[in-house]
Amino acid sequence: MKIPLRFTITRQELYNLVWSKTLAKASEELGISKAGLCGLCCWNKVPCPTSLYWRRKAIGKPEEAKPLPHPEKNPDIEIQPGLLTVRDPALRKEAAQEMIRIASSKLFKVGTDLRGCHRLVSRSRQLLLKATYSEKGMVRAFGGCLEIIVSKGNIRRALLLMDAIVKGFEGLGYKVGFKDERMRETVVEVMGLKVIFKIREYWSIKELENTNADPLAGQYGVPVDRRRIELVPTGRLRIEIEYYQEGFGGRPICWLKDQVSETKATPMEERLTQFAITIINTVARAKERLVQCPV
């Protein structure tokens, strides 16, 4: 379904949607929260499937769908997506049109092989394979490498994701490159603004045994009871989004951050369209902020 500023859906269409997809995917398609979708169904007396329904369906033992009560009552339900957080009507319209293009393009498809990948991805692969690992177990290359900060086991997957992102953005007419001559920060130029994005892997904190074995404990200001910890890569990825604009004297006048993370139910490969839509929302917010506080 497309994502305009607002749209209508019939009661029967809402029933068909929630019984054909999980609530998480249905709410993402409508551009509203999962709680908002549940409230919408409750208000319009549309039954929703439980998580048990989807588990039984996954193992080939589906339950029968609950019938829609009073199907003859089929009014139009107005839905206003909460994806756009800007107030300027002209800017909302421009951003919504870009969101519609992204949602209907279906360009962000992740491949299974790096052969034939984008030239930026091919160059990044060579640089990442030569890069050294940090003490946290993450690899990161600078200077002409797309910004990817992951563990060794996730390099290939991150490159496939980045290849789908770059090709998807270029298919929409956006430019992907680097912010400056140092070629360190990866940016996409959308609606006249350059937004930084990067793929990063989550890590978890693991406390080491023998916590009082720190040789510096009690010296140089290191507390005696300092715990020794280790950062362990988890394999779960997120895409971070950032827009930064300096004013006179280097003072930031616009600094926005957002991110799209994968979950156990929804891997990052299925969230790239949502990531692209989040980029549009970030650009719209930045443009509204820059009008209020010009450089």
N, C-alpha and C positions, 0 to 999 in steps of 0.2 A: 504494500500500500504506500502511496506517495505521502509526503509530509508537507502540506501547505500550511498557511497560518491557522486555519481551522477547517473542518470538514464535517460531514454528517455520515452516519452509518445507521442502517436500520437495526432494529432489535434482532431480527432473524440473522443478519450478517454478523452481529456481535456474537450470537450463540454459535454460529458456524466457526467463527474464528477461535474462540476459546476452547472448542472441542477438537479443533484440528491442530493446534499448537499449544505448547506449554504457556503458562501465564507469563513467564519471563520473556519468551520470544514474542508473544502477542502484544505485551505492553511496549516492548521495544519497537515493534512495527507501528504501533499507534502513536508512539512518541510521548507516552505518559508513564507514570510509575506503576509498579506492580500493585501497590496498595490502591492507587487510583483506579486501576482496572477492576479490582475486586469490588470497590465501592460502586463503580458504574454498573457492574452486573447485579449487585445486590439491590440497587435502587430501581433497576428495570426488571427485577425478578427473572434474571437469566441464570440458570444453574451453571456452576463451574465444576470441572473435574478435579478430583483430589490428586495428590502425588501418587497415591496407590494405584490410581487408574493408569498413569503413565508407566509405572513400574511393571504392572501386569501386561500392559501392551508391549513393553520392550521384550518380555520373555515369551510373547506369542499367546498370552491368555487374556485378551482384552475383555473388559466389562462392557455392558451395554451403556450407551450414553443416556443420561437422564433426559426425558423429553422436555421440550420447551412448553411451559404452561401458557395457555391462552395464545396460541400462535396467530390467531386472527388479529390480535393487537400488535401491530408492527409499525410503531411510530419511528420517525427519524430522530436519532440521538446526536447532538452536536458535541464534537470533541475538539478541544483546543490544545495542541501539543505543548508541553512545557519545555521544549528543547531550546527555544529562543528566550533569552533573558534581557533583551534590549527593549527600550521603550519607543525609540524613534520609529514611526510607521514606515518611512521610506527605507530605512536600514533593515527593518524586520522583513519587508517585502523582498528586498534584494537578497538577504540571507536565506529566506525561505525558498526562493527560486533556485539557489545553489543547492540547498538541501534536497529539493525535488530532483534535480539533475543527478545528484549522487545516489539517491535511493533507487532511482529508476535505471541507472547506468549498468549496475551489476558488473563493474569493472574490477573490483577488488577480489580476485580469485587467486588463491595460493596454489602454486604448482608443486610438483613432486620432485623436480629435477632442476639443478642449477645450470644445466646446459641451455644456452640461449637466453641467459639472464641479462638484465640491463648492464650497461658498461660500468656504471657506478657501483653496482653490486659485485661485478666481477673483480673490479679493482679493490674493493673493500675486502673481499674474500682473501686475496693475496696478502693484503696488509695485516689482516687479523691472524692469518696462519703464521706470520713472522713475528707478531707482537708477543711481548712477555706478559706473564700473569702477575697480578697484584697479590698482596698477602691475603686478600679476601677470596682468591680463587677466580676472579673475574678477569677477562681479557678486554683490552680497549686499545685501539690504534688511533693515532692522530695524523693530521695532514693528508687530506684527500680521501679519508675513510668515512663512510656513513656512520653516524654515531650509534654504535651498538656496544652495550656493556653487559656481557653475559659470561657464563662459565663455558668451558671447552665443549661440553656435551650439547650445548644449545646454540653453537655458532651456526650450524647448517640451517636449523629451524629459523633463527633470527634473520639469516640472509634470505630465505625463501619469503618470509613475511615482508622484509624490506623491498624485495623485488616486486611483490604484488602491490605494495604501497606506491612505489615510484612509478610503475607502469600505469597504475590506476589514476594517479594524479596527472600524469602527462596525457593520458587518454581524455581527461576532462579539460585539458588546456592549461593546467597549472604548471609552474616551473619548479623543479626540485634541484637544489644545489647546495652551496655553502654560503654562510653569512658574510664572510670577509675573505681576504687574501690568505689568511692562515689556514683556511679550509678545515676548520675544526667542528663548527656547529652546523648540523644539517638543517636546512630550512625548506619550506614550501611557500611559494608566493601565491597568495589567494586574495582577490579583491583589493589588490594594491599593497598588501602588507606581507612581510616575511615572518613566518611563524616557525620557531624551533621545535623539532620533535626528535625523540630518541627512543630506542628499544632498550629496556633495562630489565634485569632479572632480579626478582626478590631474593633476599637471603634471610635465614633465621639465625637467632642467637643461641649458641650452645655453650653452656657453662662447663669449663674444664674441671677435671678432678684436681685435687690438691690445690684449692683456691688460694692458700697462703704462701704459695711457692714463688711469688713474684720477687725476683732478686733486687728490685728497686724499692720494695716496700719499706717505708720509713725513711727514704732518702729522696732528696730533690723535690720534696713536697708531695711524694706519692703516699697516699694513705696506707696504713698497715693492713687494714681489712679489705683492700682492693680485690675485687673478684676478677679472675682471669676468664675471659670469654673468647669464643671463636665464632666467626661469621661463616655460615654454611649456605651455599647456593641451594635454593629450593626447586629450581626448574620451572617455576611459574613466572610468566612474563607480564610486563606492563609497557604501555607506550606513554611517555611523558610529553606534555605539550607546554610550551612557554612562549610568551611574547614579552619583550623588554624594549622600552624606548626611553632614552635619556633626554633630559632637557638641558638648559643652560647650567654650566658648572658640573655636569655629570650627575645631576640629581635625577633619579627615576621618576618620570611622570606617569608611566603606565607599565605595570608589571603584573601579568596574569599567568596563572598556572592551572593546569588541569591534567587529567590522566585517564586512560582507559585500561582496565585490568581484566585479565582472564579469570574465570572461575572453574571449578570442577565441572559444572554443567555446561559452560560455554567457553570453549578454548578461544585463543586470540584469533585463530584463523576465521572464526565466525563473527568477529567483532570489528573487522577492518572498516566496514561501511559505517558503523557507529563511530569509530575513531575519526573518519573523514568528516562526518556531520559535526562532531565535537570541535574539530578545527574551524569549521564555519562559524560556530557559536563563539569561539574565542576571538576570531577576527572581528565579528560584529560587536562584541563587547569592547575590544580594543579601539575600534573606529569611533564608537560612541564616547569612550573615555578621552580620546585625542581631540574630539570636537570640544569637549568641556574644558580640557587643559591642553591647549595647543603648544607645540614645541617652541 
